[in-house]
């Protein structure tokens, strides 16, 4: 059993920020040259992509939850067979 739900948007955000950090760490170590303005598209693009992935994940989870609730509620049996009009 998992301790928490898997959130792919957070994974994408983390990977984008780690990639930015590695890029600038390589620049600081003298391995390659990275222009300072490269961080803006990397971070903004990564966070935008993470937002999109989170939005899609939310839609999938909501659809699954609705399908699960609909299948649990539709047993096909009337609410009461004793003649009472009580709501299920």
Residue pairs with C-beta under 8 A, 6 or more apart in sequence:
7 54
7 57
8 53
8 54
8 57
9 50
9 51
9 53
9 54
9 55
9 57
10 50
10 54
12 46
12 49
12 50
12 53
13 46
13 47
13 50
15 46
16 42
16 43
16 45
16 46
16 47
16 49
16 50
17 43
17 46
19 42
19 46
20 39
20 42
20 43
20 46
23 34
23 38
23 42
24 34
24 39
26 32
26 34
27 33
27 34
79 86
79 87
79 88
80 86
80 88
